[in-house]
């Protein structure tokens, strides 16, 4: 196992939907009651990760983070301490963002095409208003570079926006995972962040735990 802080990224169990709430068994052993209906039962918190056939087996080595603000640079720093190579494209970013990236040990890659080509997975952690535009930029970078890292949408955006970003990413040939981050930035007061992930292939993102 890699040293350093763990991000506790939960992964979704195998299958496209939650376990049936009407589960029946022929056994006479009492069965545990189903979870309340308002809890997304397709979410499984690590370390109880369930993988499904077809999930990628290649190890994740390089993680790109776009949005090196309070949460983004802290997540990048935690991943760096855990042994990952963490990169970003700081072209056009403010001096404050550049300083945060430097503190976290995040390497600056010259442009999005190079960043996409060098990364195994791309985490989008930024203000929701910027998420769709960045998704479109990543689509163009994927098409130009010929590389297809997993794209992980970590922002609090609407379902319609999520579907548009997902459609573009998949059309460009990359896989898409939708994530919700709950908790404080790593190293900050409060509960550590947990990543609630949804998608058909959770193998790559579960490696970040």
C-alpha positions as CSV (number, residue, x, y, z in Angstrom):
1,X,0.0,0.0,0.0
2,X,1.1,3.5,-0.7
3,X,2.0,5.7,2.3
4,X,0.3,8.9,3.1
5,X,-3.3,10.1,3.8
6,X,-6.1,8.2,2.3
7,X,-8.9,10.0,0.4
8,X,-11.5,7.2,1.1
9,X,-13.0,7.1,-2.3
10,X,-16.1,4.9,-2.3
11,X,-16.9,2.8,-5.3
12,X,-20.1,1.7,-6.9
13,X,-20.9,-2.0,-6.8
14,X,-21.2,-4.1,-10.0
15,X,-24.2,-3.6,-12.1
16,X,-26.1,-0.6,-13.5
17,X,-28.5,-0.2,-10.6
18,X,-29.1,-0.7,-6.9
19,X,-29.9,-4.1,-5.3
20,X,-33.6,-4.8,-5.5
21,X,-35.5,-3.5,-2.5
22,X,-37.7,-6.6,-2.9
23,X,-35.0,-9.1,-2.5
24,X,-36.3,-12.6,-1.6
25,X,-34.5,-15.7,-0.4
26,X,-35.5,-19.3,-0.2
27,X,-33.5,-19.6,3.0
28,X,-35.3,-19.6,6.4
29,X,-32.5,-17.5,7.8
30,X,-33.8,-14.0,8.6
31,X,-32.6,-11.5,6.0
32,X,-31.4,-8.0,6.8
33,X,-34.0,-5.3,5.9
34,X,-33.3,-3.3,2.7
35,X,-31.8,0.2,3.2
36,X,-34.1,3.2,3.3
37,X,-35.2,4.2,-0.1
38,X,-33.6,7.7,0.1
39,X,-30.1,6.2,0.3
40,X,-28.4,5.5,-3.0
41,X,-27.9,1.8,-2.6
42,X,-25.5,1.5,-5.5
43,X,-22.9,3.3,-3.4
44,X,-20.5,1.1,-1.5
45,X,-17.9,2.7,0.8
46,X,-14.4,1.4,0.6
47,X,-12.8,-0.9,1.7
48,X,-15.8,-3.0,0.7
49,X,-15.1,-2.3,-3.0
50,X,-16.9,-4.5,-5.4
51,X,-15.4,-4.6,-8.9
52,X,-17.2,-5.7,-12.0
53,X,-16.0,-7.6,-15.2
54,X,-14.3,-5.3,-17.6
55,X,-12.9,-2.9,-15.1
56,X,-9.5,-1.6,-16.0
57,X,-6.6,-3.4,-14.3
58,X,-3.8,-1.0,-15.3
59,X,-2.4,0.9,-12.3
60,X,-3.0,4.6,-12.0
61,X,0.3,6.5,-11.9
62,X,-0.5,10.1,-13.0
63,X,-3.5,12.1,-11.9
64,X,-4.4,15.4,-13.5
65,X,-6.3,17.9,-11.4
66,X,-7.9,20.9,-12.9
67,X,-9.1,23.5,-10.5
68,X,-6.2,23.9,-8.0
69,X,-8.2,26.0,-5.5
70,X,-8.8,25.2,-1.9
71,X,-10.2,21.7,-2.4
72,X,-8.4,20.8,-5.6
73,X,-4.8,21.6,-4.5
74,X,-5.4,19.9,-1.1
75,X,-6.7,16.7,-2.9
76,X,-3.7,16.9,-5.2
77,X,-1.3,17.3,-2.2
78,X,-2.8,14.2,-0.5
79,X,-2.5,12.2,-3.7
80,X,1.1,13.4,-4.1
81,X,1.9,12.2,-0.6
82,X,0.4,8.9,-1.4
83,X,2.8,8.4,-4.2
84,X,1.0,9.6,-7.3
85,X,2.4,11.9,-9.9
86,X,0.0,14.9,-9.8
87,X,-0.2,17.3,-12.7
88,X,-2.2,20.3,-13.9
89,X,-2.4,22.9,-16.6
90,X,-1.8,26.3,-15.1
91,X,-1.8,28.2,-18.3
92,X,-3.8,31.4,-17.7
93,X,-4.3,30.6,-14.0
94,X,-3.7,33.3,-11.3
95,X,-0.6,33.6,-9.3
96,X,-2.5,32.4,-6.3
97,X,-3.4,29.2,-8.1
98,X,0.2,28.7,-9.1
99,X,1.3,29.1,-5.5
100,X,-1.2,26.6,-4.3
101,X,-0.1,24.1,-6.9
102,X,3.6,24.6,-5.9
103,X,2.8,24.1,-2.2
104,X,0.9,20.8,-3.1
105,X,3.7,19.6,-5.3
106,X,1.5,19.6,-8.4
107,X,3.5,19.8,-11.7
108,X,2.5,22.3,-14.3
109,X,2.0,20.9,-17.8
110,X,2.1,23.5,-20.6
111,X,-1.3,22.9,-22.1
112,X,-4.4,20.7,-21.9
113,X,-3.4,18.4,-24.8
114,X,-0.1,17.5,-23.0
115,X,-1.9,17.1,-19.7
116,X,-4.4,14.7,-21.2
117,X,-1.7,12.8,-23.0
118,X,0.4,12.4,-19.7
119,X,-2.5,11.5,-17.4
120,X,-4.3,8.3,-16.5
121,X,-7.2,10.0,-14.9
122,X,-8.4,13.7,-14.9
123,X,-10.2,15.1,-11.9
124,X,-12.3,18.3,-12.5
125,X,-12.6,20.1,-9.1
126,X,-13.7,23.7,-9.8
127,X,-16.5,26.2,-9.4
128,X,-19.7,24.6,-10.9
129,X,-20.1,27.5,-13.4
130,X,-16.8,26.6,-15.0
131,X,-17.4,22.8,-15.2
132,X,-19.2,22.5,-18.5
133,X,-16.8,24.8,-20.4
134,X,-13.8,22.8,-19.0
135,X,-15.5,19.6,-20.1
136,X,-15.8,20.9,-23.6
137,X,-12.1,21.9,-23.5
138,X,-11.1,18.4,-22.4
139,X,-13.1,16.9,-25.2
140,X,-11.1,18.9,-27.7
141,X,-7.9,18.0,-25.9
142,X,-8.8,14.3,-26.0
143,X,-9.6,14.4,-29.7
144,X,-6.4,16.4,-30.5
145,X,-4.0,14.2,-28.4
146,X,-5.5,10.8,-29.2
147,X,-5.3,9.9,-25.5
148,X,-8.3,8.9,-23.5
149,X,-7.8,9.1,-19.7
150,X,-10.8,8.6,-17.4
151,X,-12.6,11.9,-16.8
152,X,-14.0,12.4,-13.3
153,X,-16.6,15.1,-12.9
154,X,-16.4,16.2,-9.2
155,X,-18.4,19.4,-9.3
156,X,-21.9,20.2,-7.9
157,X,-23.6,20.6,-11.3
158,X,-27.1,19.9,-12.4
159,X,-28.1,16.5,-13.9
160,X,-28.7,18.1,-17.3
161,X,-25.2,19.6,-17.3
162,X,-23.7,16.3,-16.2
163,X,-25.4,14.5,-19.0
164,X,-24.1,17.0,-21.6
165,X,-20.5,16.7,-20.3
166,X,-20.7,13.0,-20.2
167,X,-22.0,12.7,-23.7
168,X,-19.1,14.8,-25.0
169,X,-16.5,12.9,-23.1
170,X,-17.8,9.5,-24.2
171,X,-18.2,10.7,-27.8
172,X,-14.5,11.6,-27.8
173,X,-13.6,8.1,-26.7
174,X,-12.9,8.5,-23.0
175,X,-14.7,7.0,-20.0
176,X,-16.7,9.2,-17.6
177,X,-17.3,9.0,-13.8
178,X,-19.6,11.2,-11.8
179,X,-18.5,12.1,-8.3
180,X,-19.8,14.0,-5.4
181,X,-17.3,15.3,-2.8
182,X,-18.6,15.4,0.8
183,X,-16.4,16.8,3.6
184,X,-13.7,19.3,4.1
185,X,-10.5,19.7,2.1
186,X,-7.7,17.2,3.2
187,X,-5.8,18.7,6.1
188,X,-8.5,21.2,7.0
189,X,-10.7,21.1,10.1
190,X,-13.8,19.0,9.9
191,X,-14.6,15.7,8.3
192,X,-12.1,14.4,5.7
193,X,-13.5,14.3,2.1
194,X,-15.3,11.3,0.8
195,X,-15.8,10.8,-2.9
196,X,-19.1,9.2,-3.8
197,X,-18.6,7.8,-7.3
198,X,-21.1,6.5,-9.9
199,X,-20.2,5.0,-13.2
200,X,-19.8,1.7,-15.1
201,X,-16.0,1.4,-14.4
202,X,-14.9,2.3,-10.9
203,X,-11.6,0.4,-11.0
204,X,-9.4,3.4,-11.8
205,X,-10.8,5.8,-9.3
206,X,-10.8,3.2,-6.5
207,X,-7.0,3.1,-6.9
208,X,-6.8,6.6,-5.5
209,X,-8.0,5.5,-2.1
